[in-house]
Amino acid sequence: MNILHSPWIFCWFPPVRELKGSVAIVTGGSSGIGRALSLLLSRRGVSVGVVSNVPQELAEVDELITGQGGRCKTMYADLSRPEEVAAVFPEMEGALGPVDTLVNNAGIGMHKTLLETDDAHFRRLFEVNFFAVVALSREALQRMGARGRGHIVNVSSASARRGLARMTAYSASKAAMHGFSQALRLEAFRQGVHVSEVLPISVATPFFRAANYRPQGWVQTPEQVAETIVRVLERGTPEVCTSRWTRLALALDAFAPNLVARLLERVESRHRSEAPLPEAAPPAENPH
């Protein structure tokens, strides 16, 4: 058989998906990566459902998207509350039509050791960073699977692959998302639904201020990460690191984990804030 006529060729060179005319939900879509992604998708002709728990930011995103001629539906939701998570798909599909893409981007951070983190904060972080992802992905798979097409993108973190000191709860939640994404990918593909995971490193967003952490060094912009997510949506890439430095570090970790552990201890010490940051608002579902 000529390899060019073989179905296996599509495993290596998948067709590029046309995004124009599709419908996407972006959680944590009012600031940071989510805001940049919502605006970029709108410019690509996608109708965007933006979910956030910050009303003022939702209004701003709605104005920006409609101002550039896009179609948008905004929704206030506290993703730590299961009943509000359950309302996302019915409300969005009622306004925009069948959803083709779900981007689980919302997340909260916490720059504390295990001994500094009480159970209430640990559980709330997991509600937003993991259990909301599970619930929304289940709803997406049921609806998309019935139509035989769709794409779920989970915005994770490099800490999913290598936990970071003093970000114990956050690293654990992203590690859970990583395993969930891998398993769901195998379950969903037979229904025509793609599952992708995007792993950023430090990104210049309000997320780090909420976590009382000042990123330095390898810092990306939200727009850079948003562009990566759009490429993932077009190509169906299963997993991608947004930074070449992240890819290098994770590759090194596979061969010399003890060396990477020592290096991360030094990097983490250097990256910690030298002085307390101004008091921030209580953590919200702000993206990374």
MOUR-V543525 format. One record per residue. N is the residue number from 1. RES is the residue in three letters. PHI is phi in whole degrees, 0 to 359 (none if undefined). Layout:
# MOUR-V543525
N_RES_PHI + N_RES_PHI
This chain:
# MOUR-V543525
1_MET_none + 2_ASN_296 + 3_ILE_300 + 4_LEU_290 + 5_HIS_256 + 6_SER_275 + 7_PRO_296 + 8_TRP_292 + 9_ILE_299 + 10_PHE_284 + 11_CYS_289 + 12_TRP_265 + 13_PHE_231 + 14_PRO_295 + 15_PRO_295 + 16_VAL_284 + 17_ARG_277 + 18_GLU_275 + 19_LEU_272 + 20_LYS_302 + 21_GLY_89 + 22_SER_271 + 23_VAL_237 + 24_ALA_229 + 25_ILE_254 + 26_VAL_237 + 27_THR_278 + 28_GLY_61 + 29_GLY_271 + 30_SER_260 + 31_SER_207 + 32_GLY_58 + 33_ILE_301 + 34_GLY_299 + 35_ARG_296 + 36_ALA_300 + 37_LEU_292 + 38_SER_301 + 39_LEU_293 + 40_LEU_293 + 41_LEU_298 + 42_SER_300 + 43_ARG_295 + 44_ARG_271 + 45_GLY_88 + 46_VAL_267 + 47_SER_280 + 48_VAL_244 + 49_GLY_261 + 50_VAL_255 + 51_VAL_248 + 52_SER_198 + 53_ASN_248 + 54_VAL_239 + 55_PRO_304 + 56_GLN_298 + 57_GLU_292 + 58_LEU_299 + 59_ALA_297 + 60_GLU_295 + 61_VAL_295 + 62_ASP_301 + 63_GLU_295 + 64_LEU_294 + 65_ILE_290 + 66_THR_294 + 67_GLY_294 + 68_GLN_261 + 69_GLY_84 + 70_GLY_269 + 71_ARG_248 + 72_CYS_216 + 73_LYS_230 + 74_THR_257 + 75_MET_214 + 76_TYR_279 + 77_ALA_203 + 78_ASP_267 + 79_LEU_286 + 80_SER_275 + 81_ARG_251 + 82_PRO_305 + 83_GLU_293 + 84_GLU_282 + 85_VAL_298 + 86_ALA_296 + 87_ALA_275 + 88_VAL_297 + 89_PHE_294 + 90_PRO_303 + 91_GLU_291 + 92_MET_291 + 93_GLU_290 + 94_GLY_295 + 95_ALA_266 + 96_LEU_248 + 97_GLY_98 + 98_PRO_305 + 99_VAL_274 + 100_ASP_266 + 101_THR_224 + 102_LEU_243 + 103_VAL_248 + 104_ASN_278 + 105_ASN_248 + 106_ALA_299 + 107_GLY_192 + 108_ILE_240 + 109_GLY_243 + 110_MET_206 + 111_HIS_263 + 112_LYS_216 + 113_THR_283 + 114_LEU_300 + 115_LEU_291 + 116_GLU_269 + 117_THR_249 + 118_ASP_278 + 119_ASP_298 + 120_ALA_298 + 121_HIS_290 + 122_PHE_298 + 123_ARG_293 + 124_ARG_296 + 125_LEU_300 + 126_PHE_292 + 127_GLU_301 + 128_VAL_281 + 129_ASN_283 + 130_PHE_232 + 131_PHE_293 + 132_ALA_295 + 133_VAL_297 + 134_VAL_299 + 135_ALA_296 + 136_LEU_292 + 137_SER_293 + 138_ARG_299 + 139_GLU_297 + 140_ALA_298 + 141_LEU_296 + 142_GLN_299 + 143_ARG_283 + 144_MET_292 + 145_GLY_299 + 146_ALA_295 + 147_ARG_264 + 148_GLY_78 + 149_ARG_199 + 150_GLY_150 + 151_HIS_212 + 152_ILE_248 + 153_VAL_242 + 154_ASN_256 + 155_VAL_274 + 156_SER_259 + 157_SER_193 + 158_ALA_300 + 159_SER_290 + 160_ALA_293 + 161_ARG_261 + 162_ARG_210 + 163_GLY_299 + 164_LEU_249 + 165_ALA_298 + 166_ARG_64 + 167_MET_227 + 168_THR_297 + 169_ALA_295 + 170_TYR_298 + 171_SER_300 + 172_ALA_296 + 173_SER_294 + 174_LYS_284 + 175_ALA_296 + 176_ALA_297 + 177_MET_298 + 178_HIS_298 + 179_GLY_297 + 180_PHE_298 + 181_SER_297 + 182_GLN_297 + 183_ALA_291 + 184_LEU_296 + 185_ARG_303 + 186_LEU_289 + 187_GLU_281 + 188_ALA_271 + 189_PHE_294 + 190_ARG_291 + 191_GLN_264 + 192_GLY_81 + 193_VAL_252 + 194_HIS_275 + 195_VAL_233 + 196_SER_235 + 197_GLU_233 + 198_VAL_248 + 199_LEU_242 + 200_PRO_283 + 201_ILE_250 + 202_SER_290 + 203_VAL_231 + 204_ALA_284 + 205_THR_223 + 206_PRO_297 + 207_PHE_306 + 208_PHE_288 + 209_ARG_293 + 210_ALA_298 + 211_ALA_272 + 212_ASN_57 + 213_TYR_218 + 214_ARG_250 + 215_PRO_290 + 216_GLN_221 + 217_GLY_78 + 218_TRP_278 + 219_VAL_254 + 220_GLN_257 + 221_THR_270 + 222_PRO_303 + 223_GLU_295 + 224_GLN_296 + 225_VAL_292 + 226_ALA_300 + 227_GLU_297 + 228_THR_296 + 229_ILE_297 + 230_VAL_298 + 231_ARG_297 + 232_VAL_298 + 233_LEU_295 + 234_GLU_288 + 235_ARG_256 + 236_GLY_70 + 237_THR_299 + 238_PRO_295 + 239_GLU_209 + 240_VAL_213 + 241_CYS_270 + 242_THR_278 + 243_SER_233 + 244_ARG_296 + 245_TRP_293 + 246_THR_295 + 247_ARG_301 + 248_LEU_295 + 249_ALA_296 + 250_LEU_290 + 251_ALA_294 + 252_LEU_296 + 253_ASP_299 + 254_ALA_293 + 255_PHE_260 + 256_ALA_220 + 257_PRO_299 + 258_ASN_291 + 259_LEU_296 + 260_VAL_297 + 261_ALA_300 + 262_ARG_293 + 263_LEU_297 + 264_LEU_294 + 265_GLU_299 + 266_ARG_290 + 267_VAL_297 + 268_GLU_297 + 269_SER_297 + 270_ARG_289 + 271_HIS_279 + 272_ARG_296 + 273_SER_298 + 274_GLU_282 + 275_ALA_225 + 276_PRO_300 + 277_LEU_284 + 278_PRO_304 + 279_GLU_301 + 280_ALA_258 + 281_ALA_294 + 282_PRO_305 + 283_PRO_306 + 284_ALA_236 + 285_GLU_284 + 286_ASN_276 + 287_PRO_287 + 288_HIS_294
